[in-house]
Amino acid sequence: MAEEIASPAAATIKRRSLWPSLLRWKPTSTDHIIAAEKRLLSLVKTPYKQERVNIGSGPPGSKTRWFRSASNESRFINTVTFDGEEGSPTLVLVHGYGASQGFFFRNFDALAKHFKVIAIDQLGWGGSSRPDFTCRSTEETEAWFIESFEEWRKANNLSKFILLGHSFGGYVSAKYAIKYPEHVQHLILVGPAGFSSETDMSEQLIRFRATWKGAIVNHLWESNFTPQKLVRGLGPWGPGLVRRYTSARFGSNSQGNMLSEDESRLLTDYVYHTLAAKASGELCLKYIFSFGAFPRMPLIHCASEWKVPTTFIYGYDDWMNYQGAQEARKSMKVPCEIIRVPQGGHFVFIDNPAAFHSAVLYACRKCLSPNKYSNSLPEGLIFV
């Protein structure tokens, strides 16, 4: 029998083939995001409908296309809907920066018992369309999110609803409620961004900004270098970075209920795909906030314009400071409550979902059946 001898060329090809497998970027796309979302929401028992709602190519009367995009194509907002009991109020959930609607996976079942729950991916995030981001000012950037949300509302024929926004989603929700108060029955802001100003900057941050390291970080911020760019740039190591983050933030460093193994695995996969996809909405960062997450147009300055009853919800260990909400409340002419939830950080709805649900139900007690919900603050929650 003749001995089989591998040619040098074949050996070289085999060695080369190993490198692409080691250095291959994990592919992602809108389809990958929707598939990862579906896997994550398999943990939810309540039936839901997923759809991509057409919001057109730009705001009515505007000569721009979300905004100054060269494309004339229609854009879509990824939406999941959990139908509640007939006649139950509608609760719309808006995610924060670097997140998507799937982050509420621990909340859908409980909230759907009391509301028709609708969660969206903001324009440029998650499974929604990702137009080229060409905004060049704070005002234009705010309009990108506010007007795309308003077009989504029109497409869904929603006249009145409870609006809940988390973090940056809280900032957008508050700005929306100021401009379109007739559509918001009650506003719930969960660890909202935007209620501080640079005058609140800590001495430690002031000292850091004065160092060469601070100058570099500030330059990266003003250059719009986002965390998502790091995930993309790491290529095959991107998923590992995301895994370490989710394992630490919602695992070993969790302020409340740690994720199960399945929850951690599915959330990590989902987060990776939402972060690694085309840059779009994430590029709002430098136009809305200065280095240190201080808003360029603080919400505290427009508190006197508030027209919608509001409830603030903060995790007890939230890095967002609730004192900003206390200061804003002094200028508000509408009912305003501030609730702190124990064993919860910035993602209080993941850290301590049961207490978070109690806070939401208490906030919405006047919108729900008055005979079913007490006016007494549930045990464990804290008024400030």
C-alpha positions as CSV (number, residue, x, y, z in Angstrom):
1,M,0.0,0.0,0.0
2,A,1.4,3.3,-0.9
3,E,2.0,5.6,2.1
4,E,-0.1,8.8,2.1
5,I,2.2,11.8,2.4
6,A,0.7,15.3,3.0
7,S,2.2,17.8,0.7
8,P,3.8,21.0,2.2
9,A,1.2,23.1,0.4
10,A,-1.6,21.1,2.1
11,A,0.0,21.5,5.5
12,T,0.3,25.2,5.0
13,I,-3.3,25.5,4.0
14,K,-4.3,23.6,7.1
15,R,-2.2,25.8,9.4
16,R,-3.7,29.0,7.8
17,S,-7.3,27.7,8.2
18,L,-6.8,27.6,12.0
19,W,-6.2,31.3,12.2
20,P,-9.5,32.5,10.7
21,S,-11.4,30.2,13.1
22,L,-9.4,31.7,16.1
23,L,-9.8,35.3,14.9
24,R,-13.2,35.2,13.4
25,W,-15.7,38.0,14.4
26,K,-18.9,36.6,15.7
27,P,-21.5,37.6,13.1
28,T,-24.4,39.8,14.0
29,S,-27.3,41.5,12.3
30,T,-30.9,42.6,13.0
31,D,-31.9,38.9,12.4
32,H,-29.3,37.8,14.9
33,I,-30.7,40.3,17.4
34,I,-34.3,39.2,17.0
35,A,-33.3,35.6,17.3
36,A,-31.3,36.3,20.5
37,E,-34.3,38.3,21.8
38,K,-36.6,35.3,21.1
39,R,-34.3,33.0,23.0
40,L,-34.1,35.4,25.9
41,L,-37.9,35.8,26.0
42,S,-38.4,32.1,26.0
43,L,-37.9,32.5,29.8
44,V,-41.2,34.5,29.8
45,K,-44.4,32.5,30.3
46,T,-46.8,35.2,29.0
47,P,-47.6,35.0,25.3
48,Y,-46.4,38.0,23.4
49,K,-46.4,39.5,19.8
50,Q,-43.1,40.8,18.3
51,E,-43.3,43.2,15.4
52,R,-41.3,45.9,13.7
53,V,-43.5,49.0,13.5
54,N,-43.0,51.3,10.5
55,I,-42.4,54.9,11.5
56,G,-41.7,56.2,8.0
57,S,-38.5,57.9,6.7
58,G,-38.5,61.0,8.9
59,P,-40.6,63.4,11.0
60,P,-43.6,64.9,9.2
61,G,-42.8,68.3,7.7
62,S,-39.1,67.7,8.1
63,K,-36.7,68.0,5.1
64,T,-34.4,65.5,6.9
65,R,-34.5,61.7,7.2
66,W,-33.8,60.6,10.7
67,F,-31.8,63.1,10.7
68,R,-29.9,64.0,7.5
69,S,-29.6,60.3,6.6
70,A,-29.1,59.9,2.9
71,S,-31.6,57.1,2.7
72,N,-35.3,57.6,2.0
73,E,-36.2,54.2,3.2
74,S,-38.8,53.6,6.0
75,R,-37.5,52.9,9.5
76,F,-38.9,50.5,12.0
77,I,-39.2,50.3,15.8
78,N,-38.9,46.8,17.2
79,T,-41.8,46.2,19.6
80,V,-43.0,43.4,21.8
81,T,-46.6,43.5,23.2
82,F,-48.0,41.5,26.1
83,D,-51.8,41.8,26.1
84,G,-53.3,42.2,29.6
85,E,-56.9,41.8,30.7
86,E,-59.4,43.7,28.7
87,G,-59.7,47.3,29.9
88,S,-56.3,47.2,31.7
89,P,-54.1,50.4,31.2
90,T,-51.2,50.4,28.7
91,L,-47.7,50.5,30.1
92,V,-44.9,51.4,27.7
93,L,-41.3,50.5,28.7
94,V,-38.3,52.4,27.3
95,H,-34.8,51.0,27.9
96,G,-31.7,52.9,28.7
97,Y,-28.3,53.5,27.0
98,G,-26.5,50.4,25.9
99,A,-29.6,48.3,26.6
100,S,-32.7,47.1,24.7
101,Q,-36.2,46.0,25.6
102,G,-35.1,42.5,26.4
103,F,-33.5,43.8,29.6
104,F,-37.1,43.8,31.1
105,F,-37.3,40.0,30.7
106,R,-37.7,39.5,34.5
107,N,-40.7,41.9,34.6
108,F,-43.0,41.0,31.7
109,D,-44.9,38.2,33.4
110,A,-45.6,40.1,36.6
111,L,-46.5,43.4,34.9
112,A,-48.7,41.7,32.2
113,K,-51.1,40.6,35.0
114,H,-52.0,44.2,35.5
115,F,-51.3,46.1,32.3
116,K,-51.1,45.7,28.6
117,V,-47.3,45.9,28.4
118,I,-45.5,47.2,25.4
119,A,-41.7,47.4,25.3
120,I,-39.7,49.0,22.5
121,D,-36.2,49.3,21.2
122,Q,-35.5,53.0,20.6
123,L,-34.5,54.0,17.1
124,G,-30.9,53.0,16.5
125,W,-30.9,50.3,19.2
126,G,-31.6,46.6,19.6
127,G,-33.7,45.2,16.8
128,S,-35.0,48.6,15.5
129,S,-33.7,50.3,12.4
130,R,-30.2,51.7,12.7
131,P,-30.0,54.7,10.4
132,D,-26.7,56.6,10.0
133,F,-26.5,58.9,13.0
134,T,-25.8,62.4,11.6
135,C,-27.2,64.6,14.4
136,R,-24.9,67.5,15.3
137,S,-26.5,69.2,18.3
138,T,-28.2,68.3,21.6
139,E,-31.6,69.6,20.2
140,E,-31.4,67.5,17.1
141,T,-30.3,64.5,19.0
142,E,-33.2,64.8,21.5
143,A,-35.6,65.2,18.5
144,W,-34.2,61.9,17.0
145,F,-35.6,59.9,19.9
146,I,-38.6,62.0,20.9
147,E,-40.1,62.3,17.3
148,S,-39.3,58.7,16.4
149,F,-41.2,57.7,19.6
150,E,-44.1,60.0,18.6
151,E,-44.3,58.4,15.2
152,W,-44.3,55.0,16.8
153,R,-47.2,56.1,19.0
154,K,-49.2,57.3,16.0
155,A,-48.5,54.0,14.2
156,N,-49.8,52.1,17.2
157,N,-52.8,54.4,17.6
158,L,-52.1,54.9,21.3
159,S,-53.9,57.9,22.7
160,K,-53.1,57.6,26.4
161,F,-50.6,55.4,28.3
162,I,-48.3,55.1,31.3
163,L,-44.8,55.7,30.3
164,L,-41.8,54.1,32.1
165,G,-38.3,54.9,31.1
166,H,-35.0,53.6,32.6
167,S,-31.8,55.7,32.8
168,F,-31.3,57.4,29.4
169,G,-34.8,56.0,28.5
170,G,-36.0,58.0,31.5
171,Y,-34.4,61.2,30.1
172,V,-36.1,60.6,26.7
173,S,-39.4,59.7,28.4
174,A,-39.3,62.9,30.5
175,K,-38.5,65.1,27.4
176,Y,-41.4,63.3,25.5
177,A,-43.8,63.9,28.4
178,I,-42.9,67.6,28.4
179,K,-43.6,68.0,24.7
180,Y,-46.6,65.6,24.4
181,P,-48.2,65.5,27.9
182,E,-51.6,64.8,26.5
183,H,-50.6,61.2,25.7
184,V,-49.0,60.4,29.0
185,Q,-51.3,59.3,31.9
186,H,-48.5,58.8,34.4
187,L,-44.7,59.1,34.1
188,I,-42.4,56.6,35.9
189,L,-38.7,57.4,35.8
190,V,-36.4,54.5,36.9
191,G,-32.9,55.7,37.9
192,P,-33.3,58.4,35.2
193,A,-30.3,60.2,33.7
194,G,-30.5,64.0,33.4
195,F,-31.3,65.2,36.9
196,S,-27.8,66.4,37.8
197,S,-25.5,69.1,36.4
198,E,-21.8,69.8,36.3
199,T,-22.2,71.8,39.5
200,D,-22.9,68.5,41.3
201,M,-19.6,67.1,40.2
202,S,-17.7,65.4,43.0
203,E,-14.3,66.6,44.1
204,Q,-12.8,63.3,43.1
205,L,-14.1,63.6,39.5
206,I,-12.9,67.2,39.3
207,R,-9.4,66.1,40.3
208,F,-9.5,63.2,37.8
209,R,-10.6,65.5,35.0
210,A,-7.6,67.7,35.7
211,T,-5.1,64.9,35.3
212,W,-3.6,63.7,32.0
213,K,-5.7,60.5,32.3
214,G,-8.8,62.5,32.7
215,A,-7.8,64.6,29.6
216,I,-7.5,61.4,27.5
217,V,-10.8,60.1,28.7
218,N,-12.5,63.4,28.1
219,H,-11.0,63.5,24.6
220,L,-12.3,60.0,23.9
221,W,-15.7,61.1,25.1
222,E,-15.8,64.1,22.9
223,S,-14.6,62.0,20.0
224,N,-17.7,59.8,20.6
225,F,-15.7,56.7,21.5
226,T,-18.5,54.4,22.9
227,P,-18.3,51.2,24.9
228,Q,-19.9,49.4,21.9
229,K,-16.9,50.4,19.7
230,L,-14.7,48.5,22.1
231,V,-16.9,45.4,21.9
232,R,-16.7,45.5,18.1
233,G,-13.0,46.2,18.0
234,L,-12.2,43.2,20.1
235,G,-13.6,41.0,17.4
236,P,-13.6,37.3,18.6
237,W,-12.9,38.5,22.2
238,G,-16.0,40.7,22.2
239,P,-18.4,38.0,23.5
240,G,-16.0,37.2,26.3
241,L,-15.9,40.8,27.4
242,V,-19.7,41.0,27.5
243,R,-19.8,37.6,29.3
244,R,-17.5,39.0,32.0
245,Y,-19.6,42.1,32.4
246,T,-23.0,40.3,32.7
247,S,-21.5,37.7,35.0
248,A,-20.1,40.3,37.3
249,R,-22.8,42.9,37.2
250,F,-25.7,40.5,37.6
251,G,-23.8,37.7,39.3
252,S,-21.0,38.2,41.8
253,N,-21.6,41.9,42.1
254,S,-25.3,41.8,42.0
255,Q,-27.1,44.0,44.6
256,G,-30.1,41.6,44.7
257,N,-31.3,38.4,43.0
258,M,-28.4,36.9,40.9
259,L,-29.2,35.6,37.5
260,S,-29.6,31.9,37.0
261,E,-27.2,30.1,34.7
262,D,-29.8,30.1,31.8
263,E,-30.7,33.7,32.4
264,S,-27.0,34.7,32.4
265,R,-26.2,32.8,29.2
266,L,-29.2,34.1,27.3
267,L,-28.8,37.7,28.4
268,T,-25.1,37.6,27.5
269,D,-25.8,36.4,24.0
270,Y,-28.6,39.0,23.6
271,V,-26.4,41.9,24.9
272,Y,-23.5,41.0,22.7
273,H,-25.6,41.1,19.5
274,T,-27.3,44.4,20.5
275,L,-23.9,46.0,21.2
276,A,-21.9,44.6,18.3
277,A,-24.4,45.6,15.6
278,K,-24.1,48.8,13.5
279,A,-23.4,52.0,15.4
280,S,-26.4,54.3,15.4
281,G,-28.4,55.5,18.5
282,E,-25.3,54.9,20.7
283,L,-23.7,57.9,19.0
284,C,-26.0,60.2,20.9
285,L,-23.8,60.0,23.9
286,K,-21.6,63.1,23.6
287,Y,-24.5,65.3,22.4
288,I,-26.7,64.5,25.4
289,F,-24.1,64.2,28.1
290,S,-20.7,65.6,28.9
291,F,-17.9,63.5,30.4
292,G,-19.1,62.1,33.7
293,A,-22.7,61.6,32.4
294,F,-23.7,65.2,33.2
295,P,-26.6,66.3,30.9
296,R,-25.9,69.2,28.6
297,M,-29.5,70.3,29.0
298,P,-30.4,69.1,32.6
299,L,-34.0,68.1,33.3
300,I,-33.9,69.9,36.6
301,H,-33.9,73.2,34.6
302,C,-37.3,72.4,33.0
303,A,-39.0,70.8,36.1
304,S,-41.4,73.8,36.2
305,E,-42.7,72.7,32.8
306,W,-43.8,69.3,34.1
307,K,-47.5,68.6,33.3
308,V,-47.7,64.9,34.1
309,P,-47.9,63.2,37.5
310,T,-44.5,61.5,38.1
311,T,-43.0,58.7,40.2
312,F,-39.3,58.3,40.5
313,I,-37.9,54.8,41.4
314,Y,-34.3,54.3,42.4
315,G,-32.5,51.2,43.6
316,Y,-31.1,51.8,47.0
317,D,-27.6,51.4,45.5
318,D,-28.2,53.2,42.3
319,W,-25.3,55.3,41.1
320,M,-27.8,57.8,39.8
321,N,-28.4,60.3,42.6
322,Y,-32.0,60.6,43.8
323,Q,-31.2,64.1,45.3
324,G,-31.5,65.5,41.8
325,A,-35.1,64.3,41.7
326,Q,-35.7,65.8,45.1
327,E,-34.5,69.2,43.9
328,A,-36.6,69.0,40.7
329,R,-39.7,68.2,42.7
330,K,-39.5,71.6,44.4
331,S,-40.3,73.2,41.1
332,M,-42.9,70.8,39.9
333,K,-46.6,71.8,39.9
334,V,-47.8,68.2,39.5
335,P,-47.9,65.3,42.0
336,C,-44.5,63.7,42.4
337,E,-43.2,60.8,44.4
338,I,-39.7,59.4,44.9
339,I,-39.4,55.7,45.9
340,R,-36.2,53.8,46.8
341,V,-36.1,50.0,46.4
342,P,-33.8,47.9,48.7
343,Q,-31.4,45.3,47.3
344,G,-31.3,47.1,44.0
345,G,-28.8,49.1,41.9
346,H,-29.1,50.9,38.7
347,F,-30.9,47.9,37.1
348,V,-33.3,47.6,40.0
349,F,-35.8,45.8,37.8
350,I,-33.3,42.9,37.4
351,D,-31.8,43.1,40.8
352,N,-35.0,43.0,42.8
353,P,-37.9,42.4,40.5
354,A,-40.5,41.7,43.2
355,A,-40.0,45.0,45.0
356,F,-39.7,46.8,41.7
357,H,-43.1,45.5,40.6
358,S,-44.6,46.6,44.0
359,A,-43.2,50.1,43.4
360,V,-44.7,50.2,39.9
361,L,-48.1,49.1,41.1
362,Y,-48.1,51.6,43.8
363,A,-47.1,54.4,41.4
364,C,-50.0,53.4,39.1
365,R,-52.6,52.8,41.8
366,K,-54.8,55.6,40.6
367,C,-54.7,54.2,37.0
368,L,-55.6,50.7,38.2
369,S,-58.8,49.4,39.9
370,P,-59.0,51.5,43.2
371,N,-60.5,48.5,45.1
372,K,-57.6,46.2,44.4
373,Y,-54.6,48.4,45.3
374,S,-53.8,50.0,48.6
375,N,-52.8,53.6,49.1
376,S,-50.2,52.5,51.6
377,L,-46.6,52.1,50.5
378,P,-45.7,48.4,50.3
379,E,-43.5,47.1,53.0
380,G,-39.8,47.4,52.3
381,L,-40.0,50.4,49.9
382,I,-38.8,53.8,51.1
383,F,-40.3,57.3,50.5
384,V,-37.9,60.1,50.2
